[in-house]
Amino acid sequence: MVTPFIQFAPETCAWCEGSGKFGQYHTVCHMCKGEGSVLVAQPARRCPWCRGSGQNEEGDRCKNCDGAGWAHVYRPGLSR
């Protein structure tokens, strides 16, 4: 069986809005690890649950995309 080749490209992290920092104490963003962007499978597609905002209706982090705002985010070391 042949494994499909998937290309990933950087897209702006929705949780920190590309700053790499989050919250009133400016801690390192847990989603992008301070990079300001995340690797997303191309063609890029916004998270259908939060519509790319990274937050649910209550203002909490979206559980589907974990706050990245994108569907199919590459997370090295995680088997999700």
C-alpha positions in Angstrom: 0.0 0.0 0.0 1.3 3.4 -0.9 1.2 6.2 1.7 -0.1 9.5 0.3 2.3 12.4 0.2 0.9 15.3 2.2 2.4 18.8 2.0 2.4 21.1 5.0 2.8 24.9 5.0 2.9 27.4 7.9 -0.3 29.2 8.7 -0.9 31.9 11.4 -1.8 30.4 14.8 -5.3 31.5 15.7 -4.8 31.1 19.5 -2.0 33.7 19.8 -2.9 35.5 16.5 0.6 35.0 15.3 2.4 36.7 18.2 3.8 33.5 19.8 2.6 34.7 23.2 -0.7 34.4 25.0 -2.5 35.7 28.0 -2.0 38.6 30.3 1.3 37.3 31.4 2.5 36.8 27.8 3.4 33.2 28.2 4.6 31.1 25.3 1.7 29.9 23.2 1.1 26.2 23.8 -0.2 25.6 20.3 2.6 27.0 18.2 5.3 26.8 20.9 6.1 30.5 20.4 6.6 30.3 16.6 3.4 32.3 15.7 2.5 29.7 13.0 1.6 26.1 12.8 2.1 23.6 10.0 -1.2 22.8 8.2 -1.9 20.2 5.6 -2.4 21.9 2.2 -4.7 23.0 0.8 -5.3 24.8 4.2 -8.8 24.5 5.6 -10.1 26.5 8.6 -11.5 24.5 11.5 -15.2 23.8 10.8 -16.2 23.9 14.5 -14.7 27.3 15.5 -14.6 28.7 11.9 -10.9 29.5 12.3 -11.2 31.6 15.5 -9.6 28.9 17.8 -12.3 29.5 20.4 -15.7 28.1 21.1 -18.8 30.1 22.0 -17.7 30.4 25.6 -14.3 31.8 24.7 -12.5 28.6 25.6 -10.0 26.9 23.3 -11.7 24.9 20.6 -11.4 21.2 21.4 -11.3 20.1 17.8 -8.3 22.2 16.6 -6.9 22.8 20.1 -7.0 26.5 19.4 -4.9 26.5 16.2 -7.9 27.5 14.0 -7.0 25.1 11.3 -8.0 21.5 10.4 -5.2 19.0 9.9 -2.4 20.6 11.9 0.9 18.7 12.0 1.9 18.0 15.6 5.2 16.1 15.8 5.4 13.5 18.5 1.6 13.3 19.0 -0.5 10.4 17.7 -3.8 12.1 17.3 
